[in-house]
Amino acid sequence: MLLSHRGVDIGTYQKSEQTRGQQRNVASPAESAIERVATITLRLAVENNSKFVRGRKRAKENIERYCLEPFGVKRLESGNYELTVPYQSDEELDKEVHDLLGEISQEAEMRNCFIEADAWEEATERRW
């Protein structure tokens, strides 16, 4: 039996074969990929473009708030930052870190500043 509502055919209701307590044993593609976490150390220096402009403090605050906070940033005693970056493949980690460095650079440029940054993973000695 088909119902029609405003020109759209609506099929009959069929009850699902699963009962409420049952779960499927099929793993989704997202669950089958292994989620790894990299601990990245970031050395970041933000400087004004010239002695006639201001904005270094605001640029650094915005970078910490909008770029680094999503990665669970921790400020180390040395002045560096420790980031926790989830990833599934090495290529994805490389892309994530390069995108992050690009965002940081753009945020600094909006405040007439530039950055000098180094990022590395302690466990694997990978550097960006």
Stockholm file with secondary structure:
# STOCKHOLM 1.0

chainA/1-128         MLLSHRGVDIGTYQKSEQTRGQQRNVASPAESAIERVATITLRLAVENNSKFVRGRKRAKENIERYCLEPFGVKRLESGNYELTVPYQSDEELDKEVHDLLGEISQEAEMRNCFIEADAWEEATERRW
#=GR chainA/1-128 SS CCEEETTEEECCCCCCSSCTTCCCCCCCHHHHSCCEEEEEEEEEEEEESSTTCCCHHHHHHHIIIIIIGGGTCEECTTSCEEEEEEESSHHHHHHHHHHHHHHHHHHHHHTTEEEEEEEEETTTTEEC
#=GC SS_cons         CCEEETTEEECCCCCCSSCTTCCCCCCCHHHHSCCEEEEEEEEEEEEESSTTCCCHHHHHHHIIIIIIGGGTCEECTTSCEEEEEEESSHHHHHHHHHHHHHHHHHHHHHTTEEEEEEEEETTTTEEC
//
